[in-house]
Amino acid sequence: MTATLPTLDLKQVDFRVLPMRTRFPFKYGIASLTALPHLVLQATVEVNGTLADGITSEGLPPKWFTKAPDTTFEQDLPAMLAVIENAVNVALASPSATFFNLWRNLYDEQAAWASAEGHPPLLANLGVSLVERALLDALCRHLGHPIHEVIRENLIGIRLGDVRPGLNDLSLAEALPEKPRPTIIARHTIGLGDPLTTDDVTDETRADDTLPLDLESCIRSYKLNYFKIKVCGDLATDLPRLRTIADLLGPQALFTLDGNEQYASIAAFREHWEVWREDEKVRTFLDTGLLLVEQPAHRDETFAPEVAADFSCWPNRPSFIIDEADGSLDSLPNALDLGYDGSSHKNCKGIVKGISNAATLAQAGASRKRPVHLSGEDLANVGPIALLQDLAIMATLGIEHVERNGHHYFKGLSAWPEPIQEPILAHHGDLYHRHPGGYPTLRIENGRLDLATLNSAPFGPAPNLNLSNLAEVDLSDSNSFIREGLPDV
């Protein structure tokens, strides 16, 4: 590849939507997901004077970007659409530039606009991240090279020191693995309402398909050994549930705990932790299998001054990472200063930020006494676009195991039109296979996902997908978007 940095100019963006319904309710934090709109962006980008097409997509879930308990999804959705529309308009108005220079301008303008409008950084960055992904897809398709090569050889022109001053002396080649991961371990989420055994399946949680549903069946079908256990912050609920899960998973299982912002503070989480450890079975389970604890405190309390004291007086604590609190470029450095041990990556929080987080942790890991963590997390990401782009970045960043649960809460690619399903099976037979019901489902074998075809593709799905069967939408009309994007509405 030439070392000359390509220039990009976003010319047009079209929006389409796919209504999706879960197989059964997915309970996380204060929300229960049963249906959501899946937004697709189609971008036309001029790369070095030649037009190229790029696509990306994202499910728009309730109560993740903002956890306001008193509003409905229909009330929250206009803000999600507004941050996406504004980011796209900023990018369309920007002059031709390298990817990083376009991103820098977009990030700064979006942050200023969001602050004035009262949108939190995590939500504002959803718009930035979708533009990032569409531009990168077009760039990779134009160059004919996969995303891991384009990033590691820095054809996107990232200057790490411009993102965080402490990274001035670090290059992407030093911060990232030499090669992408050829496989990734699927870390299965055990949601708050998920049935653990076949006896736990109720009319509410029963699915009208033959995919594995309860935890025992998922372990047996996919040969899972990595898990993510959600806790709700109520001792009377969490303690007996952890005992049951410990029996089901056994001593060989490795897992993370997701607090989902359900604790008032780190000290409040510690109170529950100490009670859990009074139970011998749970204590052994935690001692042998726990990898880290994710975001126990609400994002508004994550950076409270007393956090440093809470950590300093708890020397034998488990590893803690931030997730929902990772809303801005200074979130991870601030978290490390307080005593947290890392952050999560998910594409909806931003790819440039994810790369910068990987660089920050690579630098911190060389001098820090406690280990650092860049985990891979995912609410309910589905293929064939968002999931594949997410996996491609996870592989590029070298993340070993990633929370994967979209294939569990949604019925494979059955919601997508057949002209999209068939090319995915043809080009990504290592990652998808045909279910007896006729639709493609994610291929998880021995708990792993094979990324060979994905790592050879530009950025996400290898083929150019025909999206003409999806409804076109106007983001400025949220009522129309809801009608088109939610099933049975």
C-alpha positions in Angstrom: 0.0 0.0 0.0 1.2 3.5 -0.7 2.2 5.6 2.3 0.3 8.7 1.0 -2.6 9.4 3.2 -5.9 9.2 1.3 -8.3 12.1 1.4 -12.1 11.6 1.9 -15.1 13.8 1.1 -18.5 12.6 2.3 -21.0 13.3 -0.5 -24.3 11.7 0.4 -25.8 9.6 3.2 -29.1 7.6 2.9 -30.8 6.1 5.9 -32.8 2.8 5.9 -34.3 0.9 8.8 -35.1 -2.7 9.7 -37.7 -3.4 12.4 -36.4 -6.2 14.7 -38.1 -8.2 17.5 -36.2 -10.2 20.1 -36.7 -13.9 20.6 -37.7 -13.2 24.2 -37.3 -10.2 26.5 -33.7 -9.2 27.3 -33.5 -7.5 30.7 -30.6 -5.2 31.5 -30.4 -2.4 34.0 -33.7 -0.5 34.0 -34.7 -1.7 30.6 -36.3 -4.8 29.0 -35.7 -5.1 25.3 -38.4 -6.7 23.1 -38.1 -4.8 19.9 -36.0 -2.0 18.4 -35.2 -0.3 15.1 -32.0 -1.2 13.3 -30.7 1.8 11.4 -28.5 1.4 8.3 -26.4 4.2 6.8 -25.4 4.1 3.1 -22.7 6.6 2.4 -21.2 7.8 -0.9 -17.6 9.0 -0.3 -15.1 10.5 -2.7 -11.7 8.9 -1.9 -8.8 10.5 -3.7 -11.3 11.8 -6.3 -13.0 8.5 -6.9 -16.5 7.6 -5.6 -16.8 4.7 -3.2 -19.7 3.3 -1.2 -19.7 2.6 2.5 -22.3 1.2 4.8 -22.7 0.8 8.6 -25.6 0.1 10.9 -26.6 0.1 14.6 -29.5 -1.1 16.7 -31.1 1.7 18.7 -31.8 0.2 22.1 -33.7 1.8 25.0 -32.0 3.1 28.1 -28.3 2.5 27.3 -27.1 5.8 25.9 -29.2 7.6 28.6 -30.6 5.9 31.6 -33.5 8.2 32.3 -36.0 6.1 34.2 -39.0 8.3 33.7 -39.1 8.5 29.9 -40.5 6.1 27.2 -38.5 4.8 24.3 -40.6 6.9 22.0 -39.5 10.0 24.0 -35.9 9.0 24.0 -35.6 8.0 20.3 -35.7 11.6 18.9 -32.5 12.4 20.7 -30.8 9.4 19.3 -31.9 10.3 15.8 -30.8 14.0 16.3 -27.2 13.2 17.3 -26.9 10.9 14.2 -28.4 13.5 11.9 -26.2 16.3 13.2 -23.0 14.2 12.9 -23.9 13.4 9.3 -24.6 17.0 8.5 -21.3 18.1 10.0 -19.4 15.5 8.0 -21.3 16.4 4.8 -20.3 20.1 5.2 -16.6 19.3 5.9 -14.1 19.8 3.2 -12.0 16.9 1.8 -9.4 15.8 4.3 -7.7 12.7 5.7 -9.9 10.4 7.8 -8.3 11.6 11.1 -8.7 15.3 10.2 -12.3 14.7 9.2 -12.9 12.9 12.5 -11.2 15.6 14.6 -13.4 18.3 13.1 -16.5 16.1 13.5 -15.8 15.2 17.1 -15.2 18.7 18.2 -18.2 20.2 16.4 -20.5 17.4 17.6 -19.3 17.8 21.2 -19.9 21.6 21.1 -23.4 21.1 19.6 -24.3 18.3 22.0 -23.3 20.3 25.0 -25.4 23.2 23.9 -28.4 20.9 23.2 -28.0 19.0 26.5 -27.0 15.6 25.0 -24.5 13.6 27.1 -21.2 12.6 25.5 -22.0 8.9 25.2 -25.1 9.7 23.2 -23.4 12.3 21.1 -20.6 9.9 20.1 -23.2 7.5 18.6 -23.5 9.9 15.7 -19.7 10.3 15.4 -19.1 6.5 15.5 -21.6 5.8 12.7 -19.9 8.4 10.4 -16.5 6.9 11.3 -17.7 3.4 10.3 -19.3 4.5 7.0 -16.1 6.4 6.0 -13.8 3.6 7.0 -15.9 1.0 5.0 -15.7 3.2 1.9 -12.0 3.8 2.4 -11.2 0.1 2.8 -13.3 -0.9 -0.2 -11.6 1.8 -2.3 -8.1 0.6 -1.2 -9.0 -3.1 -1.4 -7.4 -3.8 1.9 -8.9 -5.0 5.3 -9.4 -2.6 8.1 -6.7 -4.1 10.3 -4.1 -3.2 7.7 -5.5 0.2 7.0 -5.4 1.0 10.8 -2.1 -0.5 11.7 -0.3 1.1 8.8 -2.1 4.3 9.8 -3.5 5.2 6.4 -6.2 7.0 8.4 -3.6 9.5 9.6 -4.2 9.2 13.4 -2.0 11.3 15.5 -2.4 9.7 19.0 -0.9 12.8 20.7 -3.7 14.9 19.2 -6.2 12.7 20.9 -4.4 12.5 24.2 -1.2 14.4 24.9 0.3 11.5 26.9 0.5 9.4 23.7 2.8 11.7 21.8 5.6 9.1 21.6 3.5 6.1 20.8 2.8 4.8 17.3 -0.1 2.6 16.2 2.3 -0.2 15.4 3.5 -0.1 19.0 0.0 0.2 20.5 -1.7 -2.6 18.4 -1.0 -6.3 17.8 1.1 -7.1 14.7 -1.8 -9.2 13.3 -5.6 -9.3 14.1 -6.9 -12.2 16.1 -7.9 -15.1 13.9 -10.6 -16.2 16.4 -12.4 -14.5 19.2 -14.0 -16.3 22.2 -17.7 -15.6 22.6 -18.5 -14.5 26.1 -22.1 -15.3 26.7 -24.3 -12.9 28.6 -26.5 -14.2 31.3 -29.2 -11.5 31.4 -31.2 -10.7 34.5 -34.3 -12.4 33.2 -32.7 -15.1 31.2 -33.8 -18.7 32.0 -31.0 -20.7 33.4 -32.4 -24.2 32.8 -35.2 -25.6 30.7 -37.4 -25.6 33.9 -37.0 -21.8 34.1 -38.5 -21.2 30.6 -41.9 -19.5 31.0 -44.5 -18.4 28.5 -42.9 -15.0 28.7 -39.4 -16.3 27.8 -40.4 -19.1 25.4 -39.2 -18.6 21.8 -40.9 -19.9 18.7 -37.8 -21.5 17.2 -35.3 -24.3 17.9 -32.3 -22.2 18.8 -30.9 -22.8 22.3 -32.6 -20.6 24.8 -31.8 -21.4 28.4 -28.2 -21.2 29.7 -27.7 -24.9 30.0 -28.8 -25.4 26.4 -26.5 -22.6 25.2 -23.5 -24.1 26.9 -24.3 -27.5 25.5 -24.9 -26.2 21.9 -22.0 -23.7 21.7 -19.5 -25.3 24.1 -19.3 -22.0 26.0 -16.7 -21.4 28.8 -16.7 -17.5 29.0 -19.7 -15.6 30.4 -20.9 -12.2 31.5 -23.2 -12.3 34.5 -25.4 -9.3 35.1 -26.2 -8.3 38.7 -29.0 -6.0 39.7 -27.8 -4.5 43.0 -30.3 -6.3 45.1 -28.7 -8.8 47.6 -31.9 -10.8 47.9 -31.9 -11.4 44.2 -28.2 -11.5 43.3 -26.9 -13.9 46.0 -29.1 -16.9 45.4 -28.8 -16.3 41.6 -25.0 -16.3 41.8 -25.2 -19.6 43.8 -27.3 -21.2 41.1 -25.1 -19.9 38.3 -22.0 -21.2 40.1 -23.5 -24.7 40.2 -24.4 -24.5 36.5 -21.1 -23.2 35.2 -18.7 -25.1 37.4 -15.2 -24.2 38.5 -13.7 -24.1 35.0 -15.8 -21.2 33.8 -14.4 -17.7 33.4 -16.7 -14.7 33.7 -17.2 -11.0 34.1 -19.7 -9.3 36.4 -21.7 -6.4 34.9 -23.1 -4.0 37.5 -25.0 -2.0 34.8 -24.8 1.2 36.9 -27.0 -0.4 39.6 -24.9 0.7 42.6 -24.7 4.1 44.2 -20.9 3.9 44.5 -17.9 1.6 44.6 -18.3 1.4 48.4 -21.9 0.3 47.9 -20.7 -2.5 45.5 -18.1 -3.5 48.0 -20.8 -4.0 50.7 -22.5 -6.5 48.4 -19.2 -8.1 47.5 -18.3 -8.8 51.1 -21.7 -10.4 51.7 -21.4 -12.5 48.6 -18.0 -13.8 49.8 -19.5 -14.9 53.1 -21.1 -17.7 51.1 -18.4 -20.4 50.5 -19.8 -21.5 47.1 -20.0 -17.9 45.8 -16.6 -17.0 47.2 -14.9 -20.0 45.5 -16.7 -19.1 42.2 -15.5 -15.5 42.4 -11.9 -16.5 43.3 -11.5 -19.1 40.5 -13.4 -17.5 37.6 -13.9 -13.7 37.9 -12.0 -11.7 35.3 -13.3 -8.2 36.0 -16.2 -6.1 37.2 -17.8 -3.8 34.7 -19.4 -0.4 35.5 -21.0 -1.1 39.0 -21.6 2.6 39.8 -23.9 4.9 37.9 -22.0 6.9 35.3 -22.7 10.1 37.2 -20.8 8.7 40.2 -18.0 6.9 38.4 -15.6 9.8 38.7 -16.6 11.0 42.1 -13.6 12.1 44.3 -14.3 9.4 46.9 -13.7 6.7 44.3 -9.9 6.9 44.7 -10.3 6.5 48.5 -12.7 3.5 48.0 -10.1 1.8 45.8 -7.1 2.7 47.9 -8.6 1.1 51.0 -9.5 -2.0 49.1 -6.1 -3.5 48.0 -7.3 -7.0 47.2 -10.2 -5.8 45.1 -11.1 -7.4 41.8 -10.4 -5.5 38.5 -12.8 -2.7 37.7 -13.5 -1.2 34.3 -15.8 1.6 33.1 -18.3 1.2 30.2 -21.2 3.6 30.1 -19.0 6.2 31.8 -16.6 6.1 28.9 -18.3 8.9 27.2 -15.5 11.3 26.3 -11.8 11.3 25.2 -10.6 11.9 28.8 -12.8 9.3 30.4 -10.2 6.5 30.5 -7.2 8.6 31.7 -9.4 10.0 34.4 -10.6 6.5 35.4 -7.0 5.1 35.5 -6.0 8.0 37.8 -8.8 7.1 40.2 -7.8 3.5 40.3 -10.0 1.8 37.7 -8.2 -0.8 35.6 -9.5 -0.2 32.1 -12.5 0.2 29.8 -14.6 -1.6 27.3 -14.6 -1.3 23.5 -17.8 -1.2 21.4 -18.0 0.5 18.1 -20.9 2.6 19.1 -18.6 4.5 21.5 -16.2 5.4 18.7 -13.4 3.7 16.8 -10.8 6.4 17.1 -11.5 6.5 20.8 -11.2 2.7 21.0 -7.8 2.8 19.3 -6.7 5.6 21.6 -7.9 3.5 24.6 -5.9 0.6 23.4 -2.8 2.8 23.1 -3.4 4.3 26.6 -3.7 0.9 28.2 -0.6 -0.4 26.3 1.3 2.5 27.7 -0.1 2.2 31.2 0.4 -1.6 31.3 4.1 -1.2 31.1 4.4 0.7 34.3 1.3 -0.1 36.4 1.4 -2.6 39.2 -2.2 -3.8 38.6 -3.1 -5.4 35.2 -5.1 -3.3 32.7 -8.0 -4.5 30.7 -9.6 -3.5 27.4 -12.7 -5.7 27.2 -15.0 -6.2 24.3 -18.7 -5.6 25.2 -21.9 -5.7 23.2 -25.5 -5.0 24.1 -27.3 -6.9 21.4 -25.3 -6.4 18.3 -26.4 -8.3 15.2 -25.1 -9.1 11.7 -24.6 -8.8 8.9 -23.1 -5.2 9.2 -22.8 -3.9 12.8 -21.7 -7.2 14.3 -19.1 -7.9 11.6 -17.7 -4.4 11.8 -17.5 -4.7 15.6 -15.7 -8.1 15.4 -13.2 -6.6 12.8 -12.2 -3.9 15.2 -12.1 -6.2 18.2 -9.7 -8.5 16.2 -7.6 -5.4 15.2 -7.3 -4.3 18.9 -6.3 -7.8 19.9 -9.3 -8.4 22.3 -9.4 -12.1 23.2 -13.0 -12.6 24.3 -16.0 -10.4 23.5 -19.5 -10.3 25.0 -21.7 -11.7 22.2 -25.4 -12.0 22.7 -27.1 -10.5 19.7 -27.4 -14.0 18.1 -29.0 -15.2 21.4 -31.7 -12.4 21.7 -32.4 -12.3 17.9 -33.2 -15.2 15.6 -30.1 -15.1 13.5 -30.4 -13.1 10.3 -34.0 -14.1 9.8 -35.3 -10.5 10.0 -33.2 -9.5 7.0 -34.3 -9.9 3.4 -33.1 -13.0 1.6 -30.9 -11.0 -0.9 -28.9 -10.0 2.2 -28.9 -13.4 3.9 -27.5 -15.5 1.0 -24.4 -13.4 0.2 -23.4 -13.6 3.9 -23.6 -17.4 3.8 -21.7 -17.4 0.5 -18.9 -15.1 1.7 -18.7 -15.8 5.4 -19.3 -19.5 5.8 -16.8 -19.7 8.7 -18.9 -17.1 10.7 -22.4 -18.1 9.7 -24.2 -21.3 8.8 -27.7 -22.1 7.7 -30.1 -23.1 10.5 -32.5 -26.0 9.7 -35.2 -23.2 9.6 -33.5 -21.8 6.5 -32.0 -18.6 7.9 -28.3 -17.9 8.7 -27.2 -18.1 12.3 -23.9 -17.3 13.9 -21.5 -20.2 13.9 -20.0 -20.6 17.4 -17.9 -23.8 17.7 -16.1 -24.7 20.9 -17.0 -21.3 22.2 -15.2 -19.4 19.4 -15.9 -17.4 16.3 -13.7 -18.0 13.3 -12.7 -14.6 11.7 -10.7 -15.8 8.7 -13.0 -14.4 6.0 -13.8 -11.4 8.1 -10.1 -10.5 8.4 -9.8 -10.7 4.7 -12.8 -8.5 4.0 -12.6 -4.7 3.7 -14.5 -3.7 6.9 -17.3 -6.0 8.0 -19.2 -8.0 5.3 -17.2 -8.8 2.3 -19.9 -8.4 -0.4 -21.7 -5.1 -1.2 -25.1 -5.8 0.2 -28.4 -5.0 -1.6 -30.4 -3.0 0.9 -33.1 -1.9 -1.5 -35.8 -4.0 0.4 -35.3 -1.9 3.6 -37.5 1.1 4.1 -35.9 4.5 3.5 -36.4 6.9 6.5 -36.0 10.5 7.4 -34.3 11.0 10.7 -36.0 14.3 11.3 -39.4 12.6 11.4 -39.2 10.4 14.5 -42.9 9.4 14.4 -42.4 8.0 10.9 -39.2 6.3 12.0 -41.0 4.6 14.8 -43.7 3.4 12.4 -41.1 2.0 10.0 -38.6 0.8 12.6 -40.7 -1.0 15.2 -42.6 -4.2 14.6 -46.4 -4.0 15.0 -46.4 -0.3 15.7 
